[in-house]
């Protein structure tokens, strides 16, 4: 599985495709080991939804290994500043049949630029 990536743009750090668990088909999630923390998570089992059709994202590829999350934070959050920041955890809907937290319209950079930590699952 290819590695995930982290990037800083302006005052926002984006950490994408962080693996939080693994699972065999139809099995329960298993805590991830340290050597398998990041992965390319642009594929997940799903059918095209109405939102994808309306937003014009085109076809979506599929892969069952999709227990990943993304973290968007102000770059200042990495410092040792004692300031507490609000955290928004967002889990996309989709009834386990469609959708993904990796869709471009769910990018948390805008809120992170305003001082919020955003986690999308």
C-alpha positions in Angstrom: 0.0 0.0 0.0 1.5 3.4 -1.0 2.3 5.9 1.7 0.1 8.7 2.7 1.3 12.3 2.7 1.5 15.4 4.8 1.8 18.8 3.4 1.8 22.4 4.7 0.1 25.1 2.6 0.4 28.6 4.2 -0.6 28.2 7.8 -2.4 24.8 7.4 -0.8 21.4 7.8 -2.8 18.6 6.1 -2.1 14.9 7.1 -4.0 12.7 4.8 -4.8 9.0 4.7 -3.7 8.0 8.2 -4.6 4.4 8.8 -6.4 3.9 12.2 -7.3 0.2 11.9 -7.2 -2.8 9.6 -9.9 -5.4 8.9 -10.2 -8.6 7.1 -13.3 -8.9 4.9 -16.4 -9.0 7.2 -14.1 -9.0 10.2 -13.9 -6.6 13.1 -11.4 -3.7 13.0 -7.9 -4.5 14.3 -5.7 -1.8 15.8 -3.0 -0.8 13.4 0.7 -1.6 14.0 3.2 1.2 14.0 4.8 0.2 10.7 1.5 0.5 8.9 0.3 3.9 10.0 -0.1 5.8 6.7 -1.4 4.6 3.3 -2.9 5.9 0.1 -6.7 5.9 0.9 -8.2 7.3 -2.3 -10.3 4.1 -2.9 -13.1 2.7 -0.8 -16.0 0.3 -1.6 -18.8 2.6 -2.8 -21.3 3.3 -5.5 -21.5 6.7 -7.2 -23.9 8.9 -5.1 -26.1 11.8 -6.1 -23.6 14.3 -4.5 -20.8 13.0 -6.7 -23.0 13.3 -9.8 -24.0 16.8 -8.8 -20.4 17.9 -8.0 -19.0 16.3 -11.1 -16.3 14.2 -9.5 -16.7 11.4 -12.1 -16.1 7.8 -11.4 -14.7 6.6 -8.1 -12.4 3.6 -7.8 -12.9 1.0 -5.0 -10.8 -0.8 -2.4 -12.0 -2.5 0.8 -8.9 -1.3 2.8 -10.3 2.2 3.7 -10.1 2.6 7.5 -8.3 5.9 7.3 -8.7 9.5 8.5 -7.4 12.9 7.6 -6.2 15.7 10.0 -6.1 19.4 9.1 -4.5 21.7 11.6 -3.0 25.2 11.9 0.8 24.9 11.6 1.0 26.8 14.9 -0.6 23.7 16.6 2.7 21.9 16.2 4.4 24.4 18.5 4.6 24.0 22.3 2.1 26.9 22.7 -0.3 26.2 25.6 -3.3 27.4 23.6 -6.1 24.8 23.3 -7.7 24.6 19.9 -11.3 23.4 19.1 -11.4 20.1 17.3 -14.1 19.1 14.8 -14.4 15.3 14.1 -16.5 14.7 11.0 -17.6 11.3 9.9 -19.2 11.2 6.4 -22.5 9.6 6.0 -23.4 7.2 3.2 -25.0 4.3 5.0 -21.9 2.2 4.4 -22.7 2.2 0.6 -21.3 5.4 -0.8 -19.3 8.5 0.0 -15.8 9.2 1.3 -14.1 11.6 3.7 -11.5 12.1 1.0 -13.9 14.0 -1.4 -12.4 17.4 -2.2 -15.5 19.3 -0.8 -14.8 17.9 2.7 -11.2 19.3 2.9 -10.7 20.8 6.3 -8.1 23.4 5.3 -10.5 26.3 5.4 -11.5 25.7 9.1 -7.9 24.9 10.0 -6.8 28.3 8.6 -9.2 29.8 11.1 -7.7 28.0 14.1 -9.7 24.8 14.3 -8.3 21.2 14.1 -10.4 19.1 11.7 -10.4 15.3 11.6 -12.4 13.7 8.7 -13.1 10.0 8.8 
